[in-house]
Amino acid sequence: MALTKADMAERLFDELGLNKREAKELVELFFEEIRGALEDGEQVKLSGFGNFDLRDKNQRPGRNPKTGEEIPITARRVVTFRPGQKLKTRVEEYSERFAASELGRA
Amino acid sequence: MTKSELIEVLARKQSQLSYKDVETAVKAMIEHMSQSLSQGERIEIRGFGSFSLHFRPPRVGRNPKTGDAVTLPGKFVPHFKPGKELRERVNGLTADMTSREVEPA
């Protein structure tokens, strides 16, 4: 099971009392504004979660994995995500619980 | 763009909602996403991207003060893979210029 926009809208409806249409629109707009900022070349910083940064990559040699044919990978701008300290810590805590449950099973 | 700037833009665009409602909602969405990842659950947002955990195997590190070797346990770290629409938009491409690609739901 993965978290989707529908799950996020459902929670806004359940816990914040937004109506279903408002909740759905707000979730949609939340991701659209982030995409728009990145498209405009602007970094997005969501404190407590992480930063979406942009990196410009130079052209580099590549290969078609099916045919083996050499084709250059053109210069491009890519999005990278750097998780914030708070999120990293929470995920590390999950790692510890995960390791403990694996040991329990062994 | 920061979280508070994002809240301001959304509040302007959703004028039927109060600033306070939008602020609470944005914080709730970010918390929902953090919670999912911290429970080992993936996030899949079509056209935006997916977040998942990558495993970093145990390694031998060093105590920077004493130089002693210490075994660091394996751990998960958050990972983001941008979706097709986001990749194309930051790269200034229109959809018809790029090759076909299948993206997870």
Backbone of each chain as ProteinMPNN parsed JSONL, in Angstrom:
{"seq_chain_A": "MALTKADMAERLFDELGLNKREAKELVELFFEEIRGALEDGEQVKLSGFGNFDLRDKNQRPGRNPKTGEEIPITARRVVTFRPGQKLKTRVEEYSERFAASELGRA", "coords_chain_A": {"N_chain_A": [[0.841, -1.217, 0.0], [0.54, 2.16, -0.868], [0.875, 5.626, -0.082], [-1.41, 7.947, -1.425], [-2.675, 10.773, -3.415], [-5.403, 10.704, -3.057], [-5.666, 9.494, -0.531], [-4.54, 11.49, 1.017], [-6.301, 13.615, 0.64], [-8.57, 12.502, 1.739], [-7.859, 12.407, 4.428], [-7.747, 15.148, 5.032], [-10.406, 15.741, 4.792], [-11.545, 14.063, 6.77], [-10.213, 14.87, 9.166], [-9.898, 17.647, 9.206], [-12.193, 18.694, 8.36], [-12.643, 19.868, 5.86], [-14.591, 20.136, 2.862], [-15.19, 17.414, 0.516], [-14.548, 18.119, -2.125], [-13.07, 20.506, -1.841], [-10.923, 19.499, -0.374], [-9.752, 17.697, -2.166], [-9.028, 19.438, -4.234], [-7.199, 21.089, -2.915], [-5.089, 19.362, -2.273], [-4.27, 18.668, -4.823], [-3.481, 21.188, -5.791], [-1.446, 21.818, -4.008], [0.679, 20.069, -4.775], [0.912, 20.967, -7.379], [1.748, 23.649, -7.127], [4.282, 23.297, -6.052], [5.523, 21.907, -8.156], [5.324, 23.967, -10.076], [6.97, 26.0, -8.994], [9.461, 24.714, -9.066], [9.675, 24.316, -11.786], [9.998, 26.934, -12.565], [12.556, 27.247, -11.826], [13.063, 27.499, -9.166], [14.109, 26.677, -5.908], [12.532, 24.485, -3.497], [11.589, 24.587, -0.18], [10.57, 22.648, 2.393], [10.079, 22.873, 5.575], [10.878, 20.562, 8.126], [10.295, 18.465, 6.525], [11.745, 18.341, 3.923], [14.06, 19.454, 1.318], [13.544, 20.409, -2.065], [15.713, 20.449, -4.593], [17.396, 21.885, -7.463], [19.384, 20.628, -10.076], [21.85, 21.194, -12.514], [22.782, 19.23, -15.143], [25.533, 18.198, -17.084], [25.96, 17.24, -20.565], [26.437, 13.734, -21.168], [28.124, 10.637, -22.055], [26.053, 7.957, -23.146], [24.181, 4.842, -23.409], [22.08, 2.786, -25.33], [20.386, 0.45, -23.572], [19.221, -1.829, -24.625], [20.058, -2.197, -27.32], [22.719, -1.595, -27.26], [23.732, 0.485, -28.567], [25.524, 3.549, -28.865], [24.446, 6.539, -27.455], [24.341, 9.986, -26.788], [23.572, 11.295, -23.535], [21.644, 13.96, -23.142], [22.336, 17.355, -21.984], [20.738, 18.373, -19.005], [18.226, 19.572, -16.68], [17.664, 18.551, -13.403], [15.561, 17.368, -10.678], [16.351, 17.114, -7.274], [15.919, 15.543, -4.113], [16.417, 16.474, -0.815], [16.212, 15.083, 2.203], [15.008, 16.499, 5.248], [16.434, 17.065, 8.573], [14.642, 16.274, 10.578], [12.876, 14.469, 9.304], [14.74, 12.542, 8.479], [15.624, 11.582, 10.949], [13.241, 10.475, 11.962], [12.855, 8.429, 10.117], [15.128, 6.939, 10.605], [14.555, 6.036, 13.151], [12.497, 4.339, 12.527], [14.029, 2.46, 11.131], [15.404, 1.3, 13.243], [13.324, 0.092, 14.715], [12.494, -1.66, 12.764], [14.789, -3.276, 12.434], [14.853, -4.438, 14.979], [12.48, -5.931, 14.92], [13.052, -7.723, 12.901], [15.155, -9.156, 14.09], [13.777, -10.306, 16.16], [12.283, -12.096, 14.775], [14.147, -13.809, 13.792]], "CA_chain_A": [[0.0, 0.0, 0.0], [1.286, 3.422, -0.923], [0.084, 6.843, 0.163], [-1.749, 8.648, -2.667], [-3.379, 12.044, -3.245], [-6.747, 10.395, -2.539], [-5.528, 9.282, 0.927], [-4.254, 12.778, 1.657], [-7.553, 14.38, 0.617], [-9.458, 11.835, 2.697], [-7.493, 12.826, 5.781], [-8.161, 16.548, 5.208], [-11.861, 15.671, 4.973], [-11.828, 13.425, 8.07], [-9.65, 15.501, 10.364], [-9.968, 19.108, 9.206], [-13.547, 19.1, 8.019], [-12.812, 20.453, 4.527], [-15.459, 19.232, 2.101], [-14.373, 16.511, -0.314], [-14.051, 18.818, -3.299], [-12.014, 21.405, -1.373], [-9.779, 18.691, 0.042], [-9.13, 17.159, -3.375], [-8.41, 20.571, -4.935], [-6.059, 21.603, -2.169], [-3.991, 18.4, -2.435], [-3.822, 18.829, -6.211], [-2.822, 22.488, -5.889], [-0.217, 21.719, -3.21], [1.739, 19.497, -5.611], [1.075, 21.795, -8.576], [2.553, 24.824, -6.783], [5.678, 22.841, -5.906], [6.006, 21.682, -9.535], [5.453, 25.267, -10.745], [8.159, 26.689, -8.482], [10.635, 24.001, -9.591], [9.692, 24.604, -13.225], [10.541, 28.292, -12.679], [13.95, 27.234, -11.403], [13.141, 27.88, -7.76], [14.218, 25.607, -4.909], [11.379, 24.445, -2.586], [12.03, 24.119, 1.141], [9.455, 22.352, 3.293], [10.777, 22.585, 6.827], [10.352, 19.371, 8.787], [10.199, 17.379, 5.548], [12.973, 18.325, 3.134], [14.201, 20.443, 0.25], [13.628, 19.988, -3.459], [16.734, 21.276, -5.227], [17.568, 21.681, -8.902], [20.792, 20.478, -10.479], [22.06, 21.186, -13.958], [23.719, 18.163, -15.522], [26.139, 18.304, -18.412], [25.788, 16.073, -21.448], [27.42, 12.676, -20.908], [27.884, 9.516, -22.971], [25.127, 6.931, -22.671], [24.055, 3.677, -24.276], [20.776, 2.134, -25.317], [20.664, -0.832, -22.904], [18.721, -2.949, -25.435], [20.819, -2.419, -28.551], [24.137, -1.341, -27.044], [24.096, 1.652, -29.383], [25.924, 4.716, -28.074], [23.721, 7.791, -27.679], [24.645, 10.897, -25.687], [22.505, 11.763, -22.661], [21.743, 15.411, -23.31], [22.376, 18.19, -20.784], [19.385, 18.54, -18.486], [18.047, 20.013, -15.293], [16.94, 17.509, -12.66], [15.144, 17.663, -9.302], [16.813, 16.185, -6.251], [15.261, 15.761, -2.822], [17.261, 16.281, 0.362], [15.347, 15.02, 3.38], [15.41, 17.311, 6.392], [16.923, 16.312, 9.731], [13.515, 15.696, 11.323], [12.416, 13.293, 8.564], [15.805, 11.518, 8.534], [15.596, 10.992, 12.288], [12.055, 9.614, 12.085], [13.076, 7.228, 9.302], [16.128, 6.13, 11.326], [13.851, 5.364, 14.249], [11.805, 3.215, 11.889], [15.06, 1.459, 10.838], [15.706, 0.584, 14.498], [12.175, -0.797, 15.001], [12.517, -2.682, 11.722], [15.876, -4.202, 12.779], [14.446, -5.176, 16.176], [11.46, -6.919, 14.582], [13.743, -8.755, 12.117], [15.893, -9.976, 15.052], [12.753, -11.066, 16.882], [11.787, -13.156, 13.907], [15.248, -14.727, 13.472]], "C_chain_A": [[0.865, 1.252, 0.0], [0.331, 4.579, -0.654], [-0.16, 7.562, -1.163], [-2.436, 9.981, -2.354], [-4.77, 11.803, -2.644], [-6.713, 10.188, -1.022], [-5.324, 10.604, 1.647], [-5.509, 13.632, 1.718], [-8.528, 13.815, 1.648], [-9.146, 12.278, 4.127], [-7.888, 14.287, 6.041], [-9.672, 16.63, 5.447], [-12.191, 15.146, 6.377], [-11.414, 14.291, 9.254], [-9.79, 17.007, 10.393], [-11.349, 19.622, 8.812], [-13.669, 19.901, 6.724], [-13.812, 19.564, 3.783], [-14.614, 18.47, 1.081], [-13.774, 17.212, -1.526], [-12.889, 19.747, -2.917], [-10.741, 20.62, -1.043], [-9.007, 18.196, -1.179], [-8.382, 18.268, -4.126], [-7.143, 21.051, -4.237], [-4.846, 20.669, -2.304], [-3.388, 18.552, -3.835], [-2.975, 20.101, -6.353], [-1.494, 22.521, -5.128], [0.923, 21.186, -4.085], [1.98, 20.35, -6.854], [1.928, 23.032, -8.278], [4.023, 24.455, -6.622], [6.284, 22.601, -7.298], [6.268, 23.0, -10.24], [6.702, 26.008, -10.303], [9.422, 26.044, -9.064], [10.791, 24.27, -11.088], [10.286, 25.992, -13.473], [11.978, 28.388, -12.173], [14.141, 27.595, -9.937], [13.198, 26.644, -6.865], [12.978, 25.64, -4.002], [11.823, 23.831, -1.259], [10.822, 23.912, 2.043], [10.054, 21.935, 4.632], [10.084, 21.424, 7.527], [10.28, 18.188, 7.83], [11.476, 17.296, 4.718], [12.962, 19.383, 2.062], [14.215, 19.767, -1.114], [14.583, 20.963, -4.146], [16.787, 20.969, -6.718], [19.051, 21.547, -9.197], [20.88, 20.453, -11.996], [23.142, 20.169, -14.283], [24.25, 18.413, -16.92], [25.788, 17.085, -19.266], [26.844, 15.028, -21.106], [27.112, 11.495, -21.83], [26.918, 8.502, -22.348], [25.015, 5.828, -23.7], [22.62, 3.19, -24.218], [20.983, 0.736, -24.728], [20.198, -2.032, -23.732], [19.635, -3.247, -26.609], [22.322, -2.227, -28.363], [24.636, -0.13, -27.81], [24.463, 2.839, -28.493], [25.096, 5.93, -28.441], [24.016, 8.722, -26.506], [23.402, 11.186, -24.852], [22.641, 13.279, -22.627], [21.811, 16.133, -21.965], [20.949, 18.402, -20.299], [19.39, 19.073, -17.072], [17.214, 18.961, -14.57], [16.604, 17.995, -11.242], [15.779, 16.646, -8.368], [16.112, 16.542, -4.956], [16.268, 15.505, -1.714], [16.375, 16.27, 1.588], [15.9, 15.888, 4.501], [15.795, 16.437, 7.577], [15.78, 15.588, 10.452], [13.009, 14.413, 10.632], [13.456, 12.173, 8.625], [15.79, 10.794, 9.876], [14.407, 10.05, 12.438], [12.222, 8.32, 11.294], [14.13, 6.319, 9.962], [15.501, 5.379, 12.49], [13.071, 4.161, 13.72], [12.803, 2.093, 11.59], [15.35, 0.615, 12.079], [14.58, -0.376, 14.865], [12.167, -1.962, 14.02], [13.572, -3.735, 12.047], [15.484, -5.056, 13.974], [13.427, -6.255, 15.825], [12.057, -8.042, 13.731], [14.489, -9.707, 13.038], [14.928, -10.874, 15.803], [12.275, -12.256, 16.089], [12.862, -14.23, 13.665], [15.382, -15.839, 14.517]], "O_chain_A": [[1.808, 1.371, 0.783], [-0.859, 4.511, -0.96], [0.773, 7.766, -1.94], [-2.739, 10.284, -1.2], [-5.251, 12.592, -1.831], [-7.608, 10.642, -0.308], [-5.853, 10.822, 2.737], [-5.763, 14.298, 2.722], [-9.222, 14.561, 2.338], [-10.051, 12.497, 4.932], [-8.314, 14.625, 7.145], [-10.15, 17.476, 6.202], [-13.019, 15.723, 7.082], [-12.161, 14.433, 10.222], [-9.802, 17.604, 11.469], [-11.639, 20.814, 8.915], [-14.692, 20.549, 6.502], [-13.876, 18.363, 4.043], [-13.468, 18.833, 0.816], [-12.637, 16.939, -1.913], [-11.857, 19.77, -3.587], [-9.633, 21.03, -1.391], [-7.779, 18.264, -1.225], [-7.259, 18.071, -4.591], [-6.147, 21.376, -4.882], [-3.713, 21.133, -2.435], [-2.169, 18.562, -4.008], [-1.901, 20.086, -6.953], [-0.541, 23.172, -5.554], [2.001, 21.777, -4.133], [3.11, 20.452, -7.332], [2.752, 23.419, -9.107], [4.906, 25.218, -7.014], [7.401, 23.03, -7.583], [7.284, 23.161, -10.916], [7.415, 26.58, -11.128], [10.338, 26.741, -9.501], [11.905, 24.43, -11.587], [10.989, 26.207, -14.461], [12.546, 29.477, -12.1], [15.241, 27.951, -9.515], [12.436, 25.694, -7.043], [12.427, 26.714, -3.762], [12.355, 22.722, -1.213], [10.136, 24.865, 2.412], [10.481, 20.793, 4.805], [8.858, 21.319, 7.518], [10.211, 17.038, 8.265], [12.206, 16.308, 4.792], [11.988, 20.121, 1.907], [14.811, 18.706, -1.298], [14.293, 22.154, -4.262], [16.292, 19.938, -7.176], [19.874, 22.268, -8.634], [20.097, 19.786, -12.672], [24.26, 20.235, -13.771], [23.506, 18.792, -17.824], [25.375, 16.045, -18.754], [27.988, 15.362, -20.797], [25.994, 11.359, -22.327], [26.98, 8.235, -21.148], [25.671, 5.868, -24.741], [22.012, 3.186, -23.148], [21.684, -0.081, -25.324], [20.72, -3.135, -23.565], [19.957, -4.406, -26.873], [23.112, -2.646, -29.209], [25.807, 0.239, -27.72], [23.797, 3.103, -27.492], [25.042, 6.315, -29.609], [23.95, 8.299, -25.352], [22.303, 11.308, -25.394], [23.638, 13.812, -22.139], [21.397, 15.594, -20.939], [20.043, 18.593, -21.111], [20.399, 19.036, -16.366], [16.176, 18.531, -15.074], [17.251, 18.886, -10.692], [15.748, 15.446, -8.64], [15.754, 17.697, -4.728], [16.9, 14.449, -1.671], [15.841, 17.306, 1.984], [17.114, 15.995, 4.678], [15.527, 15.236, 7.594], [15.929, 14.444, 10.881], [12.748, 13.406, 11.29], [13.111, 11.005, 8.8], [15.923, 9.573, 9.944], [14.545, 8.952, 12.979], [11.794, 7.252, 11.732], [14.038, 5.094, 9.888], [15.863, 4.239, 12.781], [12.991, 3.116, 14.365], [12.486, 0.917, 11.766], [15.519, -0.602, 11.998], [14.828, -1.511, 15.274], [11.875, -3.1, 14.388], [13.308, -4.934, 11.954], [15.746, -6.259, 13.992], [13.487, -7.364, 16.356], [11.619, -9.189, 13.827], [14.475, -10.918, 12.821], [15.212, -12.046, 16.054], [11.909, -13.29, 16.647], [12.553, -15.387, 13.378], [16.258, -16.695, 14.399]]}, "seq_chain_B": "MTKSELIEVLARKQSQLSYKDVETAVKAMIEHMSQSLSQGERIEIRGFGSFSLHFRPPRVGRNPKTGDAVTLPGKFVPHFKPGKELRERVNGLTADMTSREVEPA", "coords_chain_B": {"N_chain_B": [[11.169, 28.721, -2.65], [9.409, 28.676, 0.343], [7.799, 26.805, 3.03], [5.964, 28.558, 4.259], [5.608, 30.484, 2.252], [4.448, 28.901, 0.305], [2.052, 28.255, 1.579], [0.878, 30.799, 1.622], [0.494, 31.331, -1.158], [-1.296, 29.273, -1.819], [-3.447, 29.935, -0.18], [-4.246, 32.342, -1.306], [-5.129, 31.427, -3.767], [-7.156, 29.634, -3.116], [-9.593, 31.029, -2.214], [-11.958, 30.646, -0.885], [-11.304, 29.317, 1.371], [-10.036, 29.881, 4.669], [-6.973, 31.563, 5.62], [-5.871, 30.328, 7.831], [-7.063, 27.761, 7.732], [-5.867, 26.78, 5.4], [-3.212, 26.811, 6.136], [-3.215, 24.955, 8.277], [-3.99, 22.712, 6.814], [-1.88, 22.359, 4.962], [0.232, 21.81, 6.678], [-0.791, 19.459, 7.753], [-0.786, 17.798, 5.498], [1.949, 17.564, 4.934], [2.778, 16.368, 7.283], [1.361, 13.968, 7.093], [2.658, 12.773, 4.943], [5.269, 12.532, 5.97], [4.771, 10.823, 8.077], [3.915, 8.471, 6.758], [6.261, 7.665, 5.388], [7.906, 7.278, 7.594], [6.84, 5.038, 8.578], [7.549, 3.162, 6.916], [6.08, 3.144, 4.615], [5.467, 3.668, 1.17], [5.155, 6.657, -0.93], [3.103, 7.693, -3.499], [2.707, 9.9, -5.986], [1.085, 10.735, -8.72], [2.51, 12.152, -11.606], [4.025, 13.813, -10.131], [5.874, 12.454, -8.396], [7.575, 9.734, -6.661], [8.086, 8.702, -3.296], [10.272, 6.77, -1.389], [11.859, 4.312, 0.736], [15.323, 3.806, 0.951], [17.725, 1.288, 1.573], [20.569, 1.507, 3.601], [23.391, -0.31, 3.941], [24.968, -1.899, 6.868], [27.97, -0.424, 8.169], [31.499, 0.091, 8.787], [32.445, 2.645, 10.762], [34.23, 5.564, 11.978], [35.041, 6.836, 15.156], [35.249, 10.196, 15.325], [36.691, 11.612, 17.238], [38.302, 9.83, 18.772], [39.248, 8.08, 16.9], [38.648, 5.43, 16.948], [37.364, 2.382, 15.592], [33.977, 1.947, 14.8], [31.055, -0.049, 14.589], [28.508, 0.73, 12.46], [25.049, 0.444, 12.4], [22.852, -0.897, 9.811], [20.632, 1.196, 7.928], [17.549, 2.904, 6.988], [17.018, 5.345, 4.45], [15.269, 8.267, 3.305], [14.062, 8.475, -0.06], [13.604, 10.139, -3.168], [11.952, 9.921, -6.235], [11.587, 11.675, -9.085], [8.563, 12.205, -10.937], [7.294, 11.682, -14.311], [6.013, 13.994, -15.463], [6.949, 16.072, -13.816], [9.731, 15.86, -14.217], [9.889, 16.504, -16.929], [8.864, 19.097, -16.956], [10.659, 20.638, -15.35], [12.79, 20.478, -16.923], [12.145, 21.887, -19.083], [10.788, 20.719, -21.197], [8.261, 19.743, -23.551], [5.485, 17.486, -23.48], [5.275, 15.982, -25.883], [7.811, 15.892, -26.915], [9.301, 13.98, -25.74], [10.236, 10.551, -25.074], [8.143, 7.64, -24.974], [6.984, 6.38, -21.866], [6.578, 4.309, -19.04], [4.987, 4.837, -16.046], [4.87, 4.209, -12.544], [1.714, 3.846, -10.848]], "CA_chain_B": [[9.856, 28.816, -2.013], [9.362, 28.022, 1.653], [6.467, 26.321, 3.407], [5.026, 29.671, 4.494], [5.268, 31.083, 0.955], [3.522, 27.964, -0.336], [0.76, 28.44, 2.245], [0.32, 32.079, 1.154], [0.012, 31.185, -2.536], [-2.483, 28.416, -1.817], [-4.547, 30.665, 0.466], [-4.728, 33.314, -2.297], [-5.84, 30.74, -4.851], [-8.355, 28.984, -2.581], [-10.059, 32.131, -1.363], [-13.1, 30.228, -0.051], [-10.761, 28.796, 2.63], [-9.287, 30.886, 5.433], [-5.532, 31.346, 5.671], [-5.646, 29.37, 8.917], [-7.427, 26.429, 7.231], [-4.865, 26.346, 4.426], [-2.003, 26.542, 6.905], [-3.41, 23.674, 8.972], [-4.056, 21.641, 5.816], [-0.542, 22.121, 4.401], [1.004, 21.114, 7.715], [-1.333, 18.101, 7.867], [-0.34, 17.017, 4.33], [3.372, 17.265, 5.105], [2.868, 15.401, 8.378], [0.866, 12.692, 6.58], [3.722, 12.211, 4.106], [6.375, 12.131, 6.854], [4.304, 9.669, 8.836], [3.925, 7.286, 5.9], [7.647, 7.226, 5.17], [8.465, 6.821, 8.873], [6.272, 3.721, 8.877], [8.004, 2.279, 5.843], [5.118, 3.126, 3.52], [5.81, 4.526, 0.031], [4.216, 7.703, -1.333], [3.082, 7.739, -4.963], [1.908, 11.016, -6.468], [1.185, 10.697, -10.173], [2.891, 13.421, -12.218], [4.958, 14.515, -9.245], [6.962, 11.525, -8.135], [7.343, 8.795, -5.571], [9.04, 8.684, -2.191], [10.386, 5.442, -0.805], [13.047, 4.217, 1.584], [16.445, 3.002, 0.458], [18.477, 0.716, 2.684], [22.027, 1.693, 3.635], [23.893, -1.458, 4.715], [25.848, -1.579, 8.0], [29.344, -0.134, 7.747], [32.406, 0.414, 9.878], [32.797, 4.055, 10.761], [35.235, 5.883, 12.987], [34.777, 7.916, 16.1], [36.175, 11.246, 14.874], [37.535, 12.089, 18.344], [39.296, 8.85, 19.222], [39.736, 7.286, 15.782], [38.241, 4.037, 17.113], [36.391, 1.863, 14.635], [32.671, 1.584, 15.369], [30.157, -0.632, 13.603], [27.249, 1.466, 12.37], [24.028, -0.477, 11.893], [22.178, -0.524, 8.572], [19.479, 2.086, 8.169], [16.806, 3.368, 5.822], [17.016, 6.788, 4.191], [14.22, 8.64, 2.354], [14.502, 8.666, -1.447], [12.566, 10.686, -4.044], [12.14, 9.748, -7.678], [10.639, 12.567, -9.749], [7.69, 11.61, -11.951], [7.537, 12.1, -15.695], [5.598, 15.379, -15.708], [7.875, 16.971, -13.106], [11.032, 15.808, -14.926], [9.792, 17.239, -18.194], [8.634, 20.528, -16.741], [11.867, 21.334, -14.884], [13.767, 20.43, -18.006], [11.641, 22.73, -20.161], [10.337, 19.915, -22.337], [6.835, 19.47, -23.641], [5.257, 16.038, -23.429], [5.436, 15.285, -27.169], [9.217, 15.829, -27.297], [10.004, 12.924, -25.014], [9.858, 9.198, -25.453], [7.11, 6.981, -24.169], [7.525, 5.831, -20.633], [5.54, 3.829, -18.134], [5.252, 5.306, -14.688], [3.989, 3.542, -11.578], [0.499, 4.617, -10.505]], "C_chain_B": [[9.873, 28.034, -0.701], [7.941, 27.551, 1.933], [5.502, 27.491, 3.6], [4.663, 30.399, 3.2], [4.26, 30.21, 0.203], [2.115, 28.134, 0.254], [0.084, 29.727, 1.75], [-0.256, 31.969, -0.25], [-1.281, 30.373, -2.562], [-3.678, 29.152, -1.221], [-5.124, 31.705, -0.497], [-5.585, 32.622, -3.351], [-7.111, 30.049, -4.382], [-9.027, 29.973, -1.639], [-11.297, 31.767, -0.547], [-12.634, 29.64, 1.28], [-10.01, 29.914, 3.35], [-7.798, 30.546, 5.374], [-5.21, 30.242, 6.681], [-5.941, 27.927, 8.466], [-6.359, 25.894, 6.289], [-3.57, 25.99, 5.156], [-2.082, 25.188, 7.616], [-3.369, 22.51, 7.983], [-2.678, 21.316, 5.252], [0.31, 21.367, 5.424], [0.526, 19.673, 7.866], [-0.848, 17.225, 6.702], [1.134, 16.609, 4.489], [3.559, 16.226, 6.221], [2.412, 14.011, 7.912], [1.95, 11.986, 5.764], [4.89, 11.719, 4.973], [6.034, 10.857, 7.612], [4.373, 8.387, 8.008], [5.338, 6.757, 5.719], [8.243, 6.671, 6.45], [7.837, 5.517, 9.339], [6.638, 2.746, 7.768], [7.044, 2.209, 4.666], [5.537, 4.096, 2.421], [4.777, 5.632, -0.163], [4.262, 7.738, -2.856], [2.124, 8.817, -5.438], [2.098, 11.11, -7.976], [1.525, 12.089, -10.728], [3.851, 14.238, -11.374], [6.159, 13.629, -8.953], [6.626, 10.581, -7.008], [8.466, 8.907, -4.55], [9.078, 7.269, -1.66], [11.609, 5.443, 0.095], [14.092, 3.376, 0.883], [17.234, 2.53, 1.66], [19.961, 1.011, 2.54], [22.589, 0.584, 4.508], [24.799, -1.02, 5.867], [27.254, -1.285, 7.492], [30.188, 0.151, 8.983], [32.79, 1.88, 9.749], [33.854, 4.302, 11.817], [34.716, 6.977, 13.904], [35.759, 9.037, 15.763], [37.1, 11.752, 15.989], [38.666, 11.118, 18.649], [39.906, 8.063, 18.066], [39.373, 5.815, 15.886], [37.234, 3.629, 16.039], [35.093, 1.534, 15.367], [31.798, 1.007, 14.267], [28.843, 0.138, 13.624], [26.204, 0.536, 11.765], [23.457, -0.003, 10.562], [21.004, 0.373, 8.884], [18.783, 2.419, 6.855], [16.962, 4.875, 5.683], [15.915, 7.093, 3.162], [14.806, 8.879, 0.963], [13.34, 9.186, -2.274], [12.922, 10.429, -5.498], [11.114, 10.629, -8.385], [9.83, 11.84, -10.807], [7.912, 12.267, -13.306], [7.188, 13.573, -15.922], [6.561, 16.369, -15.046], [9.23, 17.024, -13.818], [10.995, 16.658, -16.182], [9.646, 18.729, -17.954], [9.881, 21.237, -16.24], [12.91, 21.405, -15.988], [13.3, 21.237, -19.218], [11.187, 21.971, -21.382], [8.824, 19.848, -22.365], [6.668, 17.969, -23.816], [5.587, 15.343, -24.753], [6.901, 15.204, -27.629], [9.939, 14.633, -26.696], [9.473, 11.556, -25.399], [8.772, 8.664, -24.524], [7.743, 6.394, -22.916], [6.375, 5.389, -19.746], [5.926, 4.259, -16.731], [4.333, 4.575, -13.724], [2.836, 4.47, -11.167], [0.75, 5.585, -9.349]], "O_chain_B": [[10.3, 26.88, -0.653], [7.009, 27.849, 1.185], [4.355, 27.428, 3.159], [3.539, 30.879, 3.057], [3.343, 30.715, -0.446], [1.122, 28.154, -0.474], [-1.119, 29.748, 1.492], [-1.358, 32.451, -0.512], [-2.24, 30.738, -3.242], [-4.801, 29.006, -1.705], [-6.333, 31.933, -0.516], [-6.617, 33.141, -3.777], [-8.05, 29.891, -5.162], [-9.033, 29.783, -0.423], [-11.655, 32.49, 0.382], [-13.429, 29.475, 2.206], [-9.422, 30.787, 2.712], [-7.413, 29.405, 5.116], [-4.398, 29.353, 6.425], [-5.187, 27.002, 8.766], [-5.984, 24.724, 6.355], [-2.916, 24.997, 4.836], [-1.15, 24.386, 7.564], [-2.793, 21.46, 8.266], [-2.335, 20.146, 5.08], [1.015, 20.416, 5.086], [1.332, 18.768, 8.081], [-0.536, 16.05, 6.896], [1.511, 15.469, 4.217], [4.39, 15.326, 6.112], [3.005, 13.001, 8.29], [2.14, 10.775, 5.872], [5.431, 10.637, 4.746], [6.855, 9.955, 7.773], [4.83, 7.35, 8.489], [5.591, 5.563, 5.874], [9.002, 5.703, 6.411], [8.238, 4.953, 10.357], [6.099, 1.641, 7.693], [7.165, 1.329, 3.813], [5.921, 5.228, 2.712], [3.668, 5.559, 0.365], [5.343, 7.806, -3.441], [0.906, 8.687, -5.32], [3.157, 11.521, -8.448], [0.897, 13.08, -10.356], [4.42, 15.227, -11.836], [7.303, 13.995, -9.221], [5.524, 10.618, -6.461], [9.622, 9.166, -4.885], [8.036, 6.634, -1.497], [12.31, 6.449, 0.205], [13.774, 2.347, 0.287], [17.4, 3.258, 2.639], [20.543, 0.79, 1.478], [22.295, 0.538, 5.702], [25.334, 0.089, 5.855], [27.676, -1.848, 6.482], [29.67, 0.413, 10.068], [33.383, 2.298, 8.754], [34.322, 3.371, 12.473], [34.042, 7.912, 13.472], [36.969, 8.857, 15.897], [38.181, 12.268, 15.705], [39.826, 11.51, 18.77], [40.96, 7.447, 18.224], [39.742, 5.026, 15.016], [36.377, 4.413, 15.633], [35.114, 0.914, 16.43], [31.795, 1.509, 13.143], [28.154, 0.2, 14.643], [26.449, -0.09, 10.734], [23.569, 1.176, 10.226], [20.444, 0.319, 9.979], [19.338, 2.244, 5.77], [17.03, 5.595, 6.679], [15.656, 6.29, 2.266], [15.905, 9.416, 0.825], [12.209, 8.731, -2.106], [14.045, 10.685, -5.935], [9.913, 10.372, -8.303], [10.346, 10.961, -11.497], [8.621, 13.266, -13.427], [7.978, 14.315, -16.507], [6.939, 17.376, -15.645], [9.802, 18.099, -13.999], [11.917, 17.42, -16.472], [10.24, 19.536, -18.668], [10.145, 22.359, -16.674], [13.788, 22.268, -15.989], [13.972, 21.268, -20.249], [11.195, 22.511, -22.488], [8.177, 19.89, -21.319], [7.588, 17.273, -24.244], [6.121, 14.234, -24.749], [7.205, 14.531, -28.614], [11.058, 14.311, -27.096], [8.393, 11.43, -25.977], [8.538, 9.19, -23.436], [8.897, 5.967, -22.925], [5.323, 6.028, -19.711], [7.061, 4.062, -16.295], [3.163, 4.341, -14.028], [2.97, 5.694, -11.144], [-0.16, 6.305, -8.937]]}, "name": "protein", "num_of_chains": 2, "seq": "MALTKADMAERLFDELGLNKREAKELVELFFEEIRGALEDGEQVKLSGFGNFDLRDKNQRPGRNPKTGEEIPITARRVVTFRPGQKLKTRVEEYSERFAASELGRAMTKSELIEVLARKQSQLSYKDVETAVKAMIEHMSQSLSQGERIEIRGFGSFSLHFRPPRVGRNPKTGDAVTLPGKFVPHFKPGKELRERVNGLTADMTSREVEPA"}
